[in-house]
C-alpha cells in the first residue's frame, strides 16, 4: 500500500488550443464559433486554476499540460507551472496512454486525467482521487452523459484505456466492465455534469448563481456576457 509521502501523482490536463472552430463544436448550433471558443477558454482557465490551487495545498502533485495541436507549443507559454507535453496521434485512449508513458518514473506513480468540459469539478473530487489511489488501481468521476470527467490510474491499469467507444454514453460502463474483468479495484464518485450543449451552458450558469462564491460569480458573469443572456 502506498502512503501520501511516497505517492507520486501527476495531474494531467488534456487541453485543446482555444481557437474558434476547433473547440466546443457541439455548441455551434446555438452559438458562433467565436462564442464557443470563448466559453471553452473560460472552462480551460477554470480547470488550470483548480489544478494549480490543488498543487499548492497537497504535496507531491506534478502538473502536466497535454496540449493539442502538438505543433503549437508556443500557445502555452503562459502555463509556467506546468510540464508541457504534446498529445500524441490516435484516439483518446492512445493519447491518454502516451501521457501515462511520459509520466512514468521509478517511484510509485499515478496519473489523474481531467479535461476542461466540467467546470464543477472541485478540489474535493481531486482529493477523492488522491485518497483512493492509496488502495485502488483506478478512480473515476463519471459524467451524467455516460462519459467521465476524471480518471486516475496507475500504469498497471492502462487496460482501462483500451477497447472504449470514446465519445459515447458507453464509456463509463465499459470502463467498469474492463476493470471487473481485469480484477482491478475502481473507486468512483456520484456523477457530475459536463458541458456540451447550449442547454448545458444555461443550466451551469443557473447552478453557479445558486452557489455564489467569488469563483462561481466570476465564471457565471463571464458566461452571461459571452452568451448575451
C-alpha positions as MATLAB code, in Angstrom:
seq = 'XXXXXXXXXXXXXXXXXXXXXXXXXXXXXXXXXXXXXXXXXXXXXXXXXXXXXXXXXXXXXXXXXXXXXXXXXXXXXXXXXXXXXXXXXXXXXXXXXXXXXXXXXXXXXXXXXXXXXXXXXXXXXXXXXXXXXXXXXXXXXXXXXXXXXXXXXXXXXXXXXXXXXXXXXXXXXXXXXXXXXXXXXXXXXXXXXXXXXXXXXXXXXXXXXXXXXXXXXXXXXXXXXXXXX';
ca = [
       0.000    0.000    0.000;
       1.243    3.492   -0.816;
       1.284    6.414    1.564;
       0.966   10.118    0.852;
       4.652   10.754    1.410;
       5.686    8.273   -1.265;
       2.738    8.603   -3.652;
       3.828   10.474   -6.767;
       0.785   11.929   -8.518;
       0.718   13.569  -11.928;
      -2.348   15.693  -12.625;
      -2.722   15.851  -16.399;
      -4.992   18.378  -18.095;
      -5.981   17.313  -21.607;
      -6.221   20.675  -23.349;
      -7.024   21.948  -26.809;
      -5.811   25.308  -28.034;
      -8.743   27.740  -27.702;
      -9.277   28.549  -31.363;
     -12.615   29.360  -32.975;
     -13.947   26.409  -34.941;
     -11.569   23.987  -33.189;
     -13.161   23.637  -29.742;
     -16.693   23.052  -28.399;
     -18.082   22.465  -31.880;
     -21.297   20.992  -30.470;
     -22.124   24.484  -29.208;
     -22.155   25.854  -32.767;
     -25.857   25.000  -33.102;
     -26.636   27.828  -30.680;
     -23.505   29.985  -30.566;
     -20.983   31.281  -33.053;
     -17.582   29.554  -33.254;
     -16.110   32.611  -31.528;
     -18.604   32.394  -28.661;
     -18.000   28.650  -28.287;
     -14.269   29.308  -28.191;
     -14.697   31.989  -25.521;
     -16.776   29.554  -23.453;
     -14.049   26.932  -23.768;
     -11.406   29.495  -22.842;
     -13.309   30.202  -19.611;
     -13.529   26.494  -18.822;
      -9.858   25.918  -19.600;
      -8.824   28.751  -17.296;
     -11.030   27.348  -14.545;
      -9.507   23.866  -14.894;
      -5.985   25.256  -14.844;
      -6.674   27.388  -11.773;
      -8.230   24.406   -9.982;
      -5.170   22.253  -10.637;
      -2.711   24.935   -9.585;
      -4.619   25.687   -6.381;
      -4.709   21.979   -5.553;
      -0.979   21.674   -6.101;
      -0.437   24.437   -3.542;
      -2.276   22.592   -0.777;
      -1.300   18.985   -1.490;
       2.240   17.559   -1.545;
       3.781   15.608   -4.399;
       1.450   16.866   -7.128;
       3.072   17.313  -10.539;
       1.165   19.159  -13.270;
       1.198   18.019  -16.896;
      -0.406   20.033  -19.670;
      -1.113   17.636  -22.543;
      -1.770   20.058  -25.374;
      -3.274   19.819  -28.833;
      -2.450   20.574  -31.618;
       1.040   19.214  -30.998;
       2.779   21.644  -33.341;
       1.704   24.758  -31.384;
       3.662   24.624  -28.100;
       4.140   28.409  -28.106;
       0.416   28.859  -27.418;
       1.038   27.578  -23.903;
       3.997   29.741  -22.910;
       1.989   31.353  -20.093;
       1.445   27.997  -18.362;
       4.672   28.266  -16.413;
       3.649   25.994  -13.536;
       3.143   23.038  -15.872;
       5.268   20.407  -17.530;
       4.066   20.604  -21.131;
       3.742   17.585  -23.393;
       2.183   17.434  -26.843;
      -0.695   14.999  -27.238;
       0.062   12.027  -29.440;
      -1.781   10.892  -32.536;
      -4.612    8.382  -32.287;
      -7.881    8.198  -30.401;
      -8.363    9.425  -26.849;
      -7.164    6.126  -25.409;
      -3.927    6.363  -27.378;
      -3.406    9.956  -26.224;
      -4.049    9.110  -22.578;
      -1.649    6.183  -22.766;
       1.059    8.414  -24.192;
       0.688   10.740  -21.199;
       0.963    7.781  -18.829;
       4.183    6.752  -20.598;
       5.520   10.313  -20.324;
       4.699   10.479  -16.614;
       6.108    7.102  -15.599;
       9.070    7.102  -13.265;
      10.829    4.632  -10.989;
       8.944    5.883   -7.931;
       5.308    4.979   -7.201;
       3.350    6.936   -9.766;
      -0.215    7.640  -10.828;
      -1.835    9.953  -13.360;
      -5.092   11.796  -12.756;
      -6.625   12.990  -16.024;
      -9.020   15.910  -16.234;
     -10.367   17.969  -19.115;
     -11.933   21.392  -19.495;
     -15.566   20.363  -20.038;
     -16.613   20.044  -16.379;
     -16.183   23.385  -14.593;
     -17.899   22.000  -11.488;
     -15.023   19.608  -10.879;
     -13.679   20.537   -7.446;
     -10.807   20.149   -5.033;
     -12.988   17.595   -3.260;
     -13.053   15.434   -6.386;
      -9.271   15.694   -6.710;
      -8.854   14.796   -3.046;
     -11.154   11.802   -3.538;
      -8.922   10.622   -6.365;
      -5.749   11.158   -4.345;
      -7.090    9.350   -1.266;
      -8.491    6.390   -3.163;
      -5.369    5.858   -5.234;
      -3.773    4.766   -1.967;
      -5.705    1.489   -2.129;
      -7.313    1.289   -5.584;
      -5.926    0.727   -9.054;
      -8.042    3.496  -10.580;
     -10.569    6.201   -9.712;
     -13.289    7.809  -11.785;
     -15.659   10.786  -11.652;
     -18.495    9.918  -14.055;
     -20.497   12.398  -16.097;
     -24.259   12.251  -16.374;
     -23.971   11.622  -20.123;
     -22.190    8.281  -19.628;
     -18.627    9.507  -20.015;
     -16.281   10.624  -17.275;
     -14.695   13.930  -16.315;
     -11.815   12.494  -14.275;
      -9.891    9.254  -14.480;
      -6.963    8.421  -12.246;
      -4.872    5.286  -12.634;
      -1.538    3.592  -12.250;
       0.275    2.292  -15.317;
      -0.736   -1.242  -14.308;
      -4.345   -0.197  -15.019;
      -3.716    1.084  -18.561;
      -6.003   -1.681  -19.821;
      -8.849    0.686  -18.864;
      -7.863    2.826  -21.855;
      -8.311    0.014  -24.392;
     -11.472   -1.071  -26.159;
     -13.525    2.016  -25.238;
     -16.086    3.587  -27.567;
     -14.858    7.119  -26.921;
     -17.352    9.966  -27.171;
     -20.360    7.751  -26.459;
     -22.584    7.084  -23.465;
     -20.875    3.696  -23.059;
     -17.541    4.985  -21.752;
     -18.204    4.611  -18.017;
     -19.963    1.274  -18.357;
     -17.178   -0.146  -20.492;
     -14.551    1.150  -18.073;
     -16.302   -0.568  -15.166;
     -16.603   -3.830  -17.117;
     -12.943   -3.829  -18.137;
     -11.921   -3.130  -14.535;
     -14.069   -6.035  -13.350;
     -12.701   -8.426  -15.949;
      -9.112   -7.413  -15.177;
      -9.572   -7.699  -11.417;
      -8.823   -4.015  -10.869;
     -10.169   -2.029   -7.938;
     -12.030    1.021   -9.267;
     -13.405    3.757   -6.993;
     -15.857    6.342   -8.228;
     -17.926    9.299   -7.091;
     -21.528   10.167   -7.978;
     -21.744   11.709  -11.460;
     -21.470   15.417  -12.225;
     -22.284   17.442  -15.320;
     -20.048   18.188  -18.234;
     -20.962   20.950  -20.678;
     -21.563   20.068  -24.328;
     -24.747   21.876  -25.375;
     -26.372   25.302  -25.053;
     -28.809   23.852  -22.509;
     -25.818   22.603  -20.501;
     -24.371   26.133  -20.513;
     -27.640   27.676  -19.329;
     -28.054   25.085  -16.577;
     -24.467   25.599  -15.474;
     -24.985   29.357  -15.166;
     -28.082   28.767  -13.014;
     -26.176   26.414  -10.709;
     -23.225   28.795  -10.399;
     -25.542   31.638   -9.458;
     -27.301   29.457   -6.878;
     -23.973   28.628   -5.192;
     -22.343   32.034   -5.095;
     -18.702   32.480   -4.295;
     -16.008   34.588   -5.913;
     -15.009   31.977   -8.492;
     -18.569   30.951   -9.356;
     -19.680   34.566   -9.701;
     -16.759   35.349  -11.995;
     -17.443   32.362  -14.265;
     -21.196   32.974  -14.357;
     -20.644   36.648  -15.207;
     -18.209   35.752  -17.994;
     -20.587   33.164  -19.474;
     -23.541   35.546  -19.325;
     -21.505   38.158  -21.185;
     -20.397   35.662  -23.852;
     -23.869   34.233  -24.404;
     -25.648   37.610  -24.093;
     -28.172   36.225  -21.639;
];
